[in-house]
Amino acid sequence: MSLVLKTVSRPALAPPKTGVARLRRVIVRNSTAYLFLLPALLTYALFAWYPIIKGFILSFQNVNLTPGASSPWVGLDNYRALFADPLFGTAWANTIKFTAYALIAGYIIPISLALAISEMRHGRAFFRAAFYLPVVLPPLVSVFVWQWFYDPNPTGFFNEVLGWIGIGPQSWIADPGQAMGSLVAVATWAAAGGTMLIYLAALQGIPAHLYEAAEIDGASFWGRLFHITLPQIRVIMLIMLVLQIIATMQIFTEPWALTGGGPANATTTVMILLYNSAFTYGQWGEASALGVVLFFVLGFFSILYFIVTRRFTRI
């Protein structure tokens, strides 16, 4: 009996698909989804990306908004004029100062409120709503309320309270030395509630068995805080730190409505300078150049935010 060996021929392997072919296949497979996304993408491009690109272009032009007038290219002249403006350094110094002060107050207060509320046995819902209420108010309404608080006359709310303990009236936002701190108080009061809720959500995500084990070991409140609570929410704290830096560097409403950038330019921030350059003095090219500079500064922190969040999703 002879064995007959048969060779089985295998079909030739298909050549690997190129990147272009793979991309074409993905587009064809998801074409229906892209059609549904198209209106949203066009809207986003029109109201988000187009102004950004247009701002870059205007920063290199001598902008003339008169109908029919041309806007000649001037190269880097707008940037040279911007860097030569004494208010440019003042505005950035004030913005950095406000950011530093706002982080000291606006970073510590929300997490302290969240920790205090999480330790409560009764009344959590009331205090959550009470501290979140300023976030619901329109910013200008909050500013008008604080204008009454900061009234430099003896009948102003804060000055009247100080008078009860024998302290004379203060100038508050009318004093260059007190104006920045007064603005920080307003901004912190208005935004702390929203940040507090984020921290409360993070605290609720901490496994309860960690605290139970700590209590069995006799850990105090401070021991649980530094060895369990803060390490468990450290990533959220870092993310909120970056987001608060981005938000505080764009501060506009409070200084614009309360002080207008004064007194003596003590509260002139980058956004105030940008607004005045464009809408008060009509220097649209310099305003666009300042917007580009701010875009790159905030872009650095935005990249940092994406790096932190990506690392968080991998944990």
C-alpha positions as CSV (number, residue, x, y, z in Angstrom):
1,M,0.0,0.0,0.0
2,S,1.6,3.2,-1.1
3,L,1.1,6.5,0.5
4,V,0.3,9.3,-1.8
5,L,1.3,12.7,-0.5
6,K,-0.7,15.5,-1.7
7,T,0.5,19.0,-1.5
8,V,-2.2,21.5,-0.5
9,S,-1.6,24.8,-2.2
10,R,-2.4,27.8,-0.1
11,P,-3.7,31.0,-1.6
12,A,-1.2,33.8,-1.7
13,L,-1.4,36.2,1.2
14,A,-3.0,39.5,0.2
15,P,-0.6,42.4,0.5
16,P,-1.0,44.5,3.6
17,K,-3.3,47.4,3.1
18,T,-1.7,50.8,2.8
19,G,-2.5,53.7,5.1
20,V,-4.5,55.4,2.3
21,A,-6.6,52.2,1.6
22,R,-7.2,51.8,5.3
23,L,-8.3,55.4,5.7
24,R,-10.6,55.1,2.6
25,R,-12.2,52.0,4.1
26,V,-12.8,53.8,7.5
27,I,-14.4,56.7,5.7
28,V,-16.7,54.5,3.6
29,R,-17.7,52.5,6.6
30,N,-18.5,55.6,8.7
31,S,-19.9,57.8,5.9
32,T,-23.4,57.9,7.4
33,A,-22.1,59.0,10.8
34,Y,-20.0,61.7,9.2
35,L,-23.0,63.0,7.4
36,F,-24.8,63.4,10.7
37,L,-21.8,65.1,12.3
38,L,-21.3,67.5,9.3
39,P,-23.7,70.2,10.5
40,A,-22.1,70.3,14.0
41,L,-18.6,70.3,12.5
42,L,-19.4,73.2,10.1
43,T,-21.0,75.2,12.9
44,Y,-18.0,74.6,15.1
45,A,-15.6,75.5,12.3
46,L,-17.6,78.7,11.6
47,F,-17.8,80.0,15.1
48,A,-14.6,78.6,16.7
49,W,-11.9,77.9,14.1
50,Y,-12.7,80.7,11.7
51,P,-12.3,83.4,14.3
52,I,-9.0,81.9,15.5
53,I,-7.6,81.8,12.0
54,K,-9.0,85.3,11.2
55,G,-7.3,86.6,14.4
56,F,-4.0,85.3,13.2
57,I,-4.4,87.0,9.9
58,L,-5.5,90.3,11.4
59,S,-2.4,90.4,13.7
60,F,-0.3,90.9,10.6
61,Q,-2.5,93.6,9.0
62,N,-3.2,97.3,9.6
63,V,-6.9,96.6,10.1
64,N,-9.4,99.1,8.7
65,L,-13.0,98.1,9.3
66,T,-14.5,100.8,7.1
67,P,-16.7,99.1,4.4
68,G,-14.7,98.9,1.1
69,A,-11.4,99.8,2.7
70,S,-8.4,97.6,2.5
71,S,-6.3,96.3,5.3
72,P,-2.6,96.3,4.2
73,W,-0.1,93.8,5.5
74,V,2.3,95.2,8.0
75,G,4.2,92.1,9.0
76,L,5.3,92.1,12.6
77,D,4.6,95.8,13.2
78,N,1.6,95.1,15.4
79,Y,3.7,92.8,17.6
80,R,6.5,95.4,17.9
81,A,4.0,98.0,18.9
82,L,2.4,95.6,21.3
83,F,5.6,94.7,23.1
84,A,6.6,98.4,23.2
85,D,3.4,99.4,24.9
86,P,4.1,99.9,28.7
87,L,0.6,98.6,29.5
88,F,1.6,95.2,27.9
89,G,3.9,94.4,30.8
90,T,1.6,95.9,33.3
91,A,-1.4,93.8,32.1
92,W,0.6,90.6,32.2
93,A,2.0,91.4,35.7
94,N,-1.6,92.1,36.9
95,T,-2.9,88.9,35.3
96,I,-0.1,86.8,36.8
97,K,-0.7,88.4,40.2
98,F,-4.4,87.8,40.0
99,T,-3.8,84.2,38.9
100,A,-1.5,83.6,41.9
101,Y,-3.9,85.2,44.4
102,A,-6.9,83.4,42.9
103,L,-5.1,80.1,43.1
104,I,-4.2,80.6,46.8
105,A,-7.8,81.4,47.7
106,G,-9.8,79.7,44.9
107,Y,-7.8,76.4,45.1
108,I,-7.9,76.0,48.9
109,I,-11.4,77.2,49.7
110,P,-13.4,74.8,47.4
111,I,-11.6,71.7,48.6
112,S,-11.9,72.8,52.2
113,L,-15.6,73.3,51.8
114,A,-15.9,69.9,50.1
115,L,-14.0,68.2,52.9
116,A,-16.2,70.0,55.5
117,I,-19.4,69.0,53.8
118,S,-18.4,65.4,53.3
119,E,-17.7,65.1,57.1
120,M,-21.2,66.4,58.0
121,R,-23.9,64.0,59.2
122,H,-26.8,66.4,58.6
123,G,-27.5,69.3,56.4
124,R,-25.3,68.3,53.4
125,A,-27.9,69.2,50.8
126,F,-28.5,72.7,52.3
127,F,-24.8,73.6,52.4
128,R,-24.2,72.2,48.9
129,A,-27.0,74.4,47.6
130,A,-26.0,77.5,49.6
131,F,-22.4,77.4,48.4
132,Y,-23.4,76.6,44.8
133,L,-25.9,79.5,44.6
134,P,-23.4,82.2,43.5
135,V,-22.5,80.1,40.5
136,V,-26.2,80.3,39.3
137,L,-26.2,84.1,39.5
138,P,-25.3,86.0,36.3
139,P,-21.8,87.5,36.7
140,L,-22.9,91.1,36.3
141,V,-25.6,90.6,39.0
142,S,-22.9,89.4,41.3
143,V,-20.7,92.4,40.4
144,F,-23.5,94.8,41.2
145,V,-24.0,93.2,44.6
146,W,-20.3,93.5,45.4
147,Q,-20.2,97.1,44.3
148,W,-22.6,97.8,47.2
149,F,-20.3,95.7,49.5
150,Y,-17.3,97.7,48.4
151,D,-18.8,101.1,48.6
152,P,-16.0,103.3,50.0
153,N,-18.4,105.5,51.9
154,P,-18.9,104.8,55.6
155,T,-22.4,103.5,54.8
156,G,-21.0,100.8,52.5
157,F,-21.7,97.3,53.8
158,F,-18.1,96.2,54.5
159,N,-17.2,99.6,55.9
160,E,-20.2,99.6,58.2
161,V,-19.3,96.2,59.5
162,L,-15.8,97.3,60.1
163,G,-17.1,100.3,61.9
164,W,-18.8,98.0,64.5
165,I,-15.3,96.8,65.6
166,G,-13.7,100.2,65.5
167,I,-12.0,100.1,62.1
168,G,-12.2,103.1,59.8
169,P,-13.7,102.9,56.3
170,Q,-11.5,101.4,53.5
171,S,-11.4,102.4,49.9
172,W,-11.5,98.8,48.6
173,I,-11.7,98.8,44.8
174,A,-10.8,102.6,44.7
175,D,-7.4,101.9,46.3
176,P,-4.6,100.5,44.0
177,G,-3.3,98.5,46.9
178,Q,-6.6,96.8,47.8
179,A,-8.3,96.6,44.4
180,M,-6.6,93.3,43.2
181,G,-7.4,91.5,46.5
182,S,-11.0,92.8,46.3
183,L,-11.4,91.3,42.8
184,V,-10.0,88.0,43.9
185,A,-12.6,87.8,46.6
186,V,-15.4,88.4,44.1
187,A,-14.1,85.8,41.6
188,T,-13.5,83.2,44.3
189,W,-17.0,83.8,45.8
190,A,-18.6,83.4,42.3
191,A,-16.7,80.2,41.2
192,A,-15.9,78.3,44.4
193,G,-19.3,76.5,44.5
194,G,-18.8,74.8,41.1
195,T,-15.3,73.6,42.0
196,M,-16.6,72.4,45.4
197,L,-19.1,70.1,43.7
198,I,-16.4,68.5,41.6
199,Y,-14.4,67.8,44.7
200,L,-17.4,66.4,46.4
201,A,-18.0,64.0,43.6
202,A,-14.3,62.9,43.8
203,L,-14.6,62.4,47.5
204,Q,-17.6,60.2,47.1
205,G,-15.6,58.0,44.7
206,I,-13.1,57.0,47.4
207,P,-13.7,53.4,48.6
208,A,-15.3,53.3,52.0
209,H,-13.3,50.4,53.2
210,L,-10.2,52.6,53.2
211,Y,-11.8,54.8,55.9
212,E,-13.1,51.8,57.8
213,A,-9.7,50.3,58.0
214,A,-8.2,53.6,59.1
215,E,-10.8,54.0,61.8
216,I,-10.1,50.5,63.1
217,D,-6.4,51.5,63.2
218,G,-7.3,54.6,65.2
219,A,-6.4,57.1,62.5
220,S,-7.4,60.7,63.3
221,F,-9.2,63.1,60.9
222,W,-5.8,64.6,59.8
223,G,-4.3,61.1,59.4
224,R,-7.2,60.1,57.1
225,L,-6.9,63.4,55.2
226,F,-3.2,63.2,54.4
227,H,-2.9,59.4,54.0
228,I,-6.2,58.6,52.2
229,T,-8.3,61.5,51.0
230,L,-5.7,63.7,49.4
231,P,-3.7,60.9,47.7
232,Q,-7.0,59.5,46.3
233,I,-8.0,62.7,44.7
234,R,-4.6,64.1,43.8
235,V,-5.2,63.7,40.0
236,I,-8.5,65.6,40.2
237,M,-6.7,68.3,42.2
238,L,-4.0,68.6,39.5
239,I,-6.6,68.8,36.7
240,M,-8.5,71.5,38.6
241,L,-5.3,73.4,39.2
242,V,-4.5,73.5,35.4
243,L,-8.2,74.4,34.6
244,Q,-8.2,77.2,37.2
245,I,-4.9,78.7,35.8
246,I,-6.5,78.7,32.3
247,A,-9.7,80.3,33.6
248,T,-8.1,83.0,35.9
249,M,-5.7,84.1,33.1
250,Q,-8.8,85.1,31.1
251,I,-10.4,87.1,33.8
252,F,-12.4,90.0,32.3
253,T,-15.9,90.5,33.8
254,E,-15.0,91.4,37.3
255,P,-12.3,94.0,36.6
256,W,-14.2,95.4,33.7
257,A,-17.4,95.9,35.6
258,L,-16.0,96.8,39.0
259,T,-12.9,98.9,38.3
260,G,-12.6,99.3,34.5
261,G,-8.9,98.3,34.9
262,G,-8.2,101.0,37.5
263,P,-7.4,102.6,39.7
264,A,-4.1,103.7,38.1
265,N,-4.2,100.5,35.9
266,A,-3.8,98.4,39.1
267,T,-6.4,95.9,37.7
268,T,-5.7,96.1,34.0
269,T,-5.5,92.5,32.9
270,V,-4.6,91.1,29.5
271,M,-8.3,90.7,28.6
272,I,-9.0,94.3,29.6
273,L,-6.0,95.5,27.5
274,L,-7.3,93.5,24.6
275,Y,-10.8,94.9,24.9
276,N,-9.6,98.5,25.2
277,S,-7.2,98.1,22.2
278,A,-10.0,96.8,20.0
279,F,-13.2,98.5,21.1
280,T,-11.9,101.7,22.8
281,Y,-9.0,102.7,20.6
282,G,-9.8,100.8,17.4
283,Q,-6.3,99.2,17.3
284,W,-7.6,95.9,15.9
285,G,-4.2,94.7,14.7
286,E,-2.6,95.1,18.1
287,A,-5.6,93.5,19.8
288,S,-5.3,90.5,17.4
289,A,-1.6,90.3,18.1
290,L,-2.3,90.3,21.9
291,G,-4.9,87.6,21.3
292,V,-2.3,85.5,19.5
293,V,0.1,85.8,22.4
294,L,-2.6,84.8,24.9
295,F,-3.5,81.9,22.6
296,F,-0.1,80.4,22.8
297,V,0.2,81.0,26.6
298,L,-3.1,79.3,27.2
299,G,-2.3,76.7,24.6
300,F,0.7,75.5,26.8
301,F,-1.6,75.0,29.8
302,S,-4.2,73.3,27.6
303,I,-1.6,70.8,26.4
304,L,-0.6,70.2,30.0
305,Y,-4.3,69.6,30.8
306,F,-4.6,67.0,28.0
307,I,-1.4,65.3,29.2
308,V,-2.8,65.1,32.8
309,T,-6.2,63.9,31.7
310,R,-4.7,61.2,29.5
311,R,-2.6,60.0,32.3
312,F,-5.7,60.0,34.5
313,T,-7.6,57.8,32.1
314,R,-4.8,55.3,32.1
315,I,-4.8,54.9,35.8
